Amino acid sequence: MKQRVWWVLGLTAACTQPKPDADPPAPITVERGPDASAPAESGEPSPSPPVPPDAGPPDPPAPPAPQGMPSCALTPVCGTTSDGGAASCCETSWVPGGVLQFGFSAAELADVAPIDQSLADRDQPVGVSGFFLDRFEISVGRFLTYARQYEGAPLPPGAGAHPLIEGSGWQGGDWDNELAASIDELLADASCGAASDPLALLDQLVPQAEGENATPEARLFRIGLDTLAGLDRPMACLSWFRALAFCIWDGGRLPTEAEWELAAAGGDQNRPFPWGDDATITELLAMPGPIGSHPEARGRYGQDDLAGGLREWTFDGFSEQYRAPEGAGYECSDCANLVDPVGRVVRGGDDSSCCTGFVAQYRSAARETSASGRPERTIGARCARDATDPLSAADQTSASPSAAAGVIRLPQPPAN
């Protein structure tokens, strides 16, 4: 099974990577982004509009949203509001807890060839407590706001932990060594040829004067704040460690893999794609653009670009078996795989014109792996956040009552 799974992953990864001889990324642009209740002629009231067949009971009320995200100090603009106005890049939405049928169902597997049929054993119940998940991926403007205050200091051990998963926070030690030592190094390491390339952005917005040898840090501080707030491309080329460090600084954390899939699948609706079951929408995702360019692909709980935009880091280390070390039906609630033997899990298909029609990567259950210390042109992240009110945050009546929360203990491959 291992060889077959890695073949699939390799095929998907090859499909989502930009071609080596691709054209240079496009310049980053600043963009700002009859009455049914009327009585019928007969005088009788009109019937109520039909309820969509997949609509369940109304979602429980959300707790107050977290406040004070430092990356939002400049009020960056991404996408649009429901009435067509400019939306904040820092909107976050409540995802109610529930029991997720994690992974591809047997019926869904018939539509996702060449996904290995042995992956059907991942169709299993997983409990997830309620949490907030940012509407948008980390934007260039938010990342550069982070860069302007960056000092390279180690993070506090335990920072960014899931409140119900012991040992899920920042580990210090070798993890601190994965952080950039300076602003210049942070910007250079995030410049890997993506449309979000900060060094290319500096060349575009703050060109060096003739004979001047200004550092990237000095040029970064010459960008006007209004311009910085309007940089609404998704930020790629972040390693897993640096994506987690950003979310910690911004008052959040990376979502667990189960949390990410719960949001993408729409909870108990178990959607094949974040927007539903219409596979033709994936053809639109091959057209890259600013964050929130594809409102038709928005998820049930308000998140944009869960498919399209960039692939996104989750907290979990990758394992083929994931939550089924004892076979199908193994339950776990509020769990995560803390071990990173072969890389961390990335979710969500990216905007890529190389693979139009290859829709499996955009499905809510699709998963891949990437080395945690390596930035890639198609990988970014979005942050998860915990409610400030512990009583409403728990939302554990929806999670699986028979499974204990904790760390997933999985058999690991032998060392080389």
N, C-alpha and C positions, 0 to 999 in steps of 0.2 A: 504493500500500500504506500509506503513512504516514497518509493521511486515514482509512482504514478502521480501522487499529490504534488511533488516538486516539479514534475513535468508540466502540470497544469499551471502552477505558479509561475514557472519560467515563461510559459507561453503568454500569460496575462501580462507579466512585467515587461516582456519584450514588446508587447503591443502598446503599452501605455508610455514607454519611453520615447522622447523625441529622437528623430533621426540624427545621426552624428553630423551629417552635412546639411542640416536644416538651416533655413535662413535665420539671420540674427533676430532676436526678439524685437517686436514692434516697440516704438517709444512709449513710455508710460505717460498717459494723458490724465489731466485733471478734469473730472466730469461731476457735475452736480446733478449730481444727479436730480307696460300698463300696470297700474296698481293692483296687486293680487288681493288686497284686502277690501277692495271696493265691492259693494253689493252687486249681485248679478241682475240682469234686466228683469228677471222674474220677481225681484224683491227679496229673494232668499239669499243668505250669506253664501259667498263662494266657499267651496270646500278647501280645506287646508292643503298646502302644497304637499306632494308626495315626499316621503322620507327616503333618502338613498338607501339601497338595500344593505350597505355595509355600515350604516350608522348605528352605533350602539347607544347605551345610556350616556347622558352628558358627562363630560369629564369633571372630576371634583374641582372645587375652586383652588386656585394656585395661592401659595403663600406669598408674602411681599418679596419682590425681586431684590437681589443684592445690589448695593449701591457702592459708589466710590471706586470705580475701576480707574486706575491711574492712566491707562492707555486712552481713556475717553476724555481727558482734560481739555483737549482741543476740539471736542464735539465733531469727530470725523463723520463723513457722510458716505453711506453705502446703500445702494438699492433704493426702493421707494416704499412709502407707507401704503395702506389699503386705499387711501383717497388720492394717491398719485404724488404726494409730497416726498421730500427727501427724508430718508430714514437714517437713524444713527447706526454707525458700525458696531455699536456696543449694546444693541438690543439683545436680551437674553430671554428665553422662554421656558416655562415650567413643563417638564415631561412627567406626567403622573406615573407612579410605580405600577407594576403589574407583573404578570407571568408571561414571559416571552417564549415562543416556540423557536428557539435559537437554531439557525442554520437552514439549509435548503430542505424543504419537504420532499417526499418521494415524488409527488406530482410535479413539483417545480423542477426537479432534476431533469425531467424529460425535455424541458425547454432551454436548458443551459449547457448542452453539449458544447465542448468536450469535457465539462466538469466530470471528474471521476465518480462513477455510481457508488463507490464505497463511501463517499462522503454523506450518504443518506443517514448514517448513524448519528449525524450531528443534529438531526431534527429532534430536539429534546426540550423540556421545560426548564427555564432559568428564571428565578425571581430577581427583580430589580426594584429598589426603593426609588421614590420620587427624587428628582434633581433638576437643576437648571442647566440648559445647554444653549450656548450662544447662537444667535440666529445666523451669524456670518462667520466665515473663516477669518483668521487673523489677517488684517489688511497691512499693506505696506506702510501706510501712515501710522498705524498703531505700533508696528514694529520699530519704526524710526523714532517714535516718541519714547519707546523703551530704550533704544540705543542712545538717545541724548542724555539719559541719566545713568547709563551703564558704567559700573566701576570694576567689574570682574571679581567681586568679592564672593567667597563661597556662600552657598545657601544654608540656612539652618537645617540640621537633620530633622526629618519628619515633615518638613514643609510640603504642602500640596497633597497631603494624604486624604484618601477617601475616609469619611468619618466612621464608617462601619467595617473597614478592612485594615486590620493591624498590619503594620509594616509596609504600607503602600505609599509612604511619603519619600521625600528626597533622602538619599542614603549617605551623602557626603563621601569623603575619601576619593575613590576613583571617579565617582560621578562629578566631583568638583573639578577634576582634571579635564573634563569634557567641556568646561565653560571657557569662553574666550577670555584672554587676559586683558584686553583693552577694547575700546570702541573700534579702533581701526581693524583689529583682528575679527571682531564680531561682524563688521560690514564686509570684510574680505571673504570670510568663510561663507557668508550668505550670498555671495556673488558667484553663481555657478551657471550662468547663461539663461536663467528664466526671465520671463517678462517683468518680474519683480526685482531684478538685479539692482541692489542699492548703489553699486559703484557706477553702473551705467546711468542710473538716475541722477547721480551727482554730476556726471559729465553733461547731462542734458540740462539740468536746472542751475547748476553752479559751475560752469566751465572754468578751468584754471586760467588765470591771467598769464600772458606771455612772460616767461621767466620766473613765474611763481611756482613754488613747490608746496602748496598747501596740502595738509594731510586730509584724509577722508573725514576725520573727526571735525577738523576746523571747517571744512566745507559743509558738513551736515548742519552745523549751527548757523550757517548763512542762509539756509532755506527758510523762507517766510512761514509763519505758523499757519496762515490760511492755506497756503499751498500744501503744507504737510498734512493738514486735516483732510484734504481732498484726494489723497492718494489711495484710491479704492481698488487697486489690484490685490488679489490674494497673495500673501507672502509665502513664497516657496523657498527651497534650499535651506530649511531648518532641520538640523538633526533632531532626533527624539529628545535628547537631553536639553537642547536649547528651546525646543517648543515647550517642554515641561517647565523650564526656568521662566519663560515668558509668562505662562499661565499663572505660575506661583506669584510672580511680581504683580500680576494684574488681579490678584485676589481669587484665583481659581485653581484648577488642576486639569489634567487630561482626563477625558471620560474613559471608563473601562470599556472593553470591547462589547460587553453585554449592554451597557448603557447606550453606546453608539447605535447598536443594532435595534434596540427598543425604540429609540427616537426615529430611526430610518424606516422601520417597519410599521410605525404608527401604533405601537402597543398591541392590543388584542385584535386589531384589524389585520396584522401580519401581512402587510402589503408587499408584493414582490419588488416594487420600486418605491422610493419614498413618496412619490405622488400618487401611486395606485398601480394599475396593471397595464397601462397603455405603453407598450414597448416603443412605439413610434416616436415618442418624445425624446428618446435618446439621440435621434438624429440631430436635434437642435443643440445638444450638449457639445458637439464637435466644433461649435463656433465660440471660441474663447472671448471673454470680455471682462468688464469690471465685476466685482462682487455683486451678487444679486441680479445678474443679467437674465436669469431664467426663472421668473416667478412661476411659470407653468410646472416647474419641477419641485416646487416647495413641499416640504413634508407636512404631516398632519399637525404637528405642534409648532409650526411656524418657521422652522429652520430652512434656509436657502442653501443650495449647492451641496447637499448631502450626496448627490450624484452630479458630476460635473464640477467645474472649478478645479480643485486639487484633490488628490488622494489625501487622507488625513490620518495622522498618528492617533492611536489609542494607547492606553497605559499598558496593556497586557503584553507579555512575552508570547511569542508564537509557539503553538503546539498543534500537530495534526489532529490529535484526538480532542483537544481543547477540554470541554467539560464532560467528557464521557469516558473516563478511564475504566469504568466498570460496564461500559456498553450503553446502548440507548436507554433513555429513561432516567439516567442519573440526574438528580436534582441538586441545585446549588442556588443560594440566594446571596446577592451582594458579594460576589466573589471576584477574584482577579488572579491571573497567573503572574506572580511576581518574578518568576525565573525567566531569564533571557538567554537561552542556549543558542538560538540561531537568528535572533532579531525580534523586533517588535511588530505588532499587527498594525497594518494600515487598512483603511476602509474607504469606500466610495471611489467610483471611477473619475478620472480627471478629464478636462477638456483636451481632447486629442483627435486630430483629424486622420490619424493613421489607421484607426480601427472602427470607422463608421460601420454599423451593423453588428459589431461584436458586443452585444448588450449585456453579457453575463457580468462584466465588471461593475455595471451600474446597479445591480440588484442589491437589495438591502442586506442579504446574507453573504454577499461576496467578500472574501478576505484574502489578503496577501501578507507578505512579510518583507521587511527591509532592515538592513543593519542599523542599529540605533545610533551609532556615531557618525553616520554618513549622510550628508545633505543630498537631496535629489531635486531635479528640476520640476518634478510633478508631485511633490509631497509638501503639504503644509499642515495646518492643525486648526482646531477650534477648541475653546476652553469650556469645561463644565464647571458648575458652581453649586455650592450647597446653600440651602435656605438658612437664613439667619435665625428663624424661629424653629428650635429643635422639635417641638411638638408637631408642627405641620410638616417639617422636613422629613420626618421618619416615613410617613405615608406607608407604613409597613403592613397595613391590613390588606393591601393589594399584592404584596410579595408572597412567595410560596411559604406557607406556615410550617411545612414539614421539613424544610431544609435549613441547615445552620449556615449563618454568614461566616465568611472566613476566606482563607487563602486556598487556591486550588493547588493541590499537590499532584503533579503529573510525572509519569516516568520520563526521564530525559535520555536522549541518545548518548551512547558511550563516547567518551573523549577520544579524539584522534590520537 
